[in-house]
Amino acid sequence: MTHPATIARAVDHELVIKKSRFIAHVAPVASPEEADAVIAAVRKRAWDARHNCSAQVTGALGDRARSSDDGEPSGTAGVPMLEVLRRRELTDVVAVVTRYFGGIKLGAGGLVRAYSSAVAEALDLAMVVDRHLLSGVELSVMHADAGRFENLLREWAHGRTAVLDAPAYAARATFTLWLPAEDIPALAAEVAAASAGAVSAVPTGAKRLIDVPRV
């Protein structure tokens, strides 16, 4: 199953059209409540603006969406902004566009283009993070071997869709690597070869949505 991507961090971008300022703020969020909090913070900060229009998509599959025209003519702001998020196949993201009116009316078509362009240009500046449903694999090694195996796992993960957790130290050092299920046999073979069969890569049975920055 393909999961929608998200963005790594918040981005701001300003667009000026016929003296109206359109200031876009796009940010990653974990829930509709967090998205609402971002919108509220922008409205508080830009309290003197004519409009603070918004769109948000949340949920692992992007199945929750909301938008607001915030006083602009119906359908000219929130929905076009939402359509940009949908076209980019993003989720867990909120977009707020603050408009400071410049005295020249843009018309319905002009507003649609302005709000959608403000969000699209802000997203062009964002770091996109792909999401993958990955499987967990654990390696348990003696402390003396921890550095060598950490390097091996980092090198193996580099350039692949894989993420290494921080090691856990107890009686032994334990490493958890998240990777596609189909790559587990290849990893297991490399670990076995590096340790002459003394160390095993053991699937944990756990699965997790992992954010992997797009190269």
C-alpha positions in Angstrom: 0.0 0.0 0.0 1.3 3.4 -1.0 1.1 6.0 1.8 0.9 9.8 1.2 4.0 11.8 1.9 4.4 14.7 4.3 6.9 17.5 4.8 9.8 17.7 7.2 9.4 21.1 8.7 7.3 24.3 8.4 7.9 26.7 5.4 6.7 30.3 4.9 6.4 32.0 1.5 5.0 35.3 0.4 3.3 36.2 -2.9 2.3 39.7 -4.0 -0.5 40.0 -6.6 -2.0 43.4 -7.5 -0.8 44.8 -4.1 -2.4 42.1 -2.1 0.1 40.1 0.0 -0.6 36.3 0.3 1.6 34.8 3.0 1.6 31.0 3.0 2.5 29.0 6.0 2.7 25.2 5.5 3.6 22.9 8.4 3.6 19.2 9.3 1.1 18.1 11.9 0.2 14.9 13.7 -3.6 15.4 14.1 -6.5 17.6 13.2 -6.2 19.2 16.7 -2.6 20.1 16.0 -3.5 21.5 12.6 -6.2 23.7 14.3 -3.6 24.9 16.8 -1.3 26.0 13.9 -4.2 27.8 12.2 -5.1 29.5 15.5 -1.5 30.6 16.1 -1.3 32.2 12.6 -4.6 34.0 13.1 -3.3 35.4 16.4 -0.1 36.5 14.9 -1.8 38.0 11.8 -4.8 39.4 13.7 -4.8 42.5 11.5 -5.1 40.6 8.2 -8.3 40.6 6.1 -8.3 36.8 5.8 -6.5 33.7 7.1 -7.7 30.9 4.9 -6.7 27.3 5.6 -6.6 23.7 4.4 -5.5 20.5 6.1 -5.1 16.9 5.3 -4.4 14.4 8.2 -4.4 10.6 8.8 -2.0 7.9 7.6 -3.9 7.6 4.4 -4.9 11.3 4.1 -8.5 10.4 4.8 -9.4 13.5 6.9 -9.6 16.9 5.3 -10.9 20.3 6.1 -10.7 23.8 4.6 -11.9 27.3 5.3 -12.4 30.4 3.1 -12.4 32.6 6.2 -14.6 35.3 4.6 -13.4 35.0 1.0 -16.1 34.1 -1.6 -17.1 30.5 -1.2 -14.8 28.1 -3.0 -12.1 30.6 -3.9 -9.5 29.9 -1.1 -9.8 26.8 1.1 -10.8 24.3 -1.5 -8.2 25.4 -4.0 -5.6 25.2 -1.3 -6.8 21.7 -0.3 -6.6 20.6 -4.0 -2.9 21.5 -4.0 -2.3 19.3 -1.0 -4.2 16.5 -2.6 -2.4 16.9 -6.0 1.0 16.7 -4.1 -0.3 13.5 -2.4 0.5 14.9 1.1 -1.0 14.2 4.5 -0.4 15.3 8.0 0.1 18.9 6.7 -1.7 22.2 7.2 -1.6 25.2 5.0 -2.6 28.7 6.1 -2.6 31.7 3.7 -2.8 35.1 5.2 -4.1 37.8 2.9 -3.4 41.5 3.4 -5.8 43.2 1.0 -4.1 45.6 -1.4 -7.2 47.5 -2.5 -7.6 45.8 -5.9 -10.2 43.1 -6.3 -8.9 39.9 -8.0 -12.2 38.2 -8.9 -13.1 34.6 -8.2 -10.6 33.2 -10.7 -7.8 35.5 -9.5 -8.4 34.4 -5.9 -8.3 30.7 -6.8 -5.0 31.2 -8.6 -3.5 33.3 -5.8 -4.4 31.0 -3.0 -3.4 27.8 -4.8 -0.2 29.4 -6.1 0.8 30.6 -2.6 0.5 27.0 -1.2 2.2 25.4 -4.3 5.2 27.7 -4.2 5.6 27.2 -0.4 5.5 23.4 -0.9 8.2 23.8 -3.7 10.5 25.1 -0.9 9.6 22.2 1.6 11.5 19.0 2.2 9.2 16.2 1.2 9.3 13.1 3.4 8.1 9.8 2.0 6.3 7.4 4.3 6.8 3.6 4.2 5.3 0.8 6.2 8.5 -0.9 7.3 9.2 -4.1 9.3 11.4 -4.2 12.4 14.5 -6.4 12.7 16.7 -6.7 15.8 20.3 -7.5 16.3 21.8 -8.2 19.8 25.6 -8.1 20.1 28.3 -7.9 22.8 29.2 -4.4 23.8 32.7 -4.8 22.3 31.1 -5.5 18.9 28.6 -2.7 19.0 30.6 -0.1 17.1 31.3 -2.5 14.2 27.7 -3.6 13.8 26.4 -0.1 14.1 28.6 0.9 11.2 27.6 -2.1 9.3 23.9 -1.4 9.7 24.3 2.3 8.9 26.2 1.5 5.7 23.6 -1.1 4.8 20.7 1.4 5.3 22.5 4.2 3.4 20.8 4.6 0.0 18.0 2.2 0.9 14.5 2.7 2.3 15.6 1.8 5.8 16.0 3.6 9.2 18.2 2.6 12.1 16.9 3.4 15.6 19.3 4.6 18.4 20.9 1.5 20.0 19.7 0.3 23.4 22.3 -0.8 25.9 21.7 -3.3 28.6 23.6 -6.6 29.2 24.0 -6.5 25.4 23.7 -3.8 22.7 20.5 -4.1 20.7 20.0 -2.5 17.3 16.6 -2.1 15.6 16.5 -1.5 11.9 13.3 -0.8 10.0 13.2 -1.9 6.4 10.9 -3.4 3.8 10.0 -7.0 4.6 11.3 -8.1 1.2 14.8 -6.8 2.2 15.1 -8.8 5.4 16.7 -11.9 3.8 19.4 -9.8 2.2 20.2 -8.1 5.5 20.2 -11.4 7.4 22.7 -12.8 4.9 25.0 -9.8 5.3 24.9 -9.9 9.1 25.6 -13.7 9.1 28.5 -13.2 6.8 30.0 -10.4 8.8 29.7 -12.4 12.0 30.5 -15.9 10.7 27.0 -16.9 11.8 27.4 -15.7 15.4 24.8 -12.8 15.1 21.3 -13.1 13.6 19.0 -10.4 12.3 15.7 -11.4 14.0 12.4 -10.0 12.7 10.4 -8.5 15.5 7.0 -8.8 13.8 6.4 -5.1 14.4 5.5 -2.7 11.6 5.8 1.1 11.7 5.2 4.0 9.4 8.6 5.5 9.0 9.4 9.0 7.5 12.2 8.8 5.0 13.4 12.1 3.4 13.0 12.1 -0.4 16.4 12.0 -2.1 
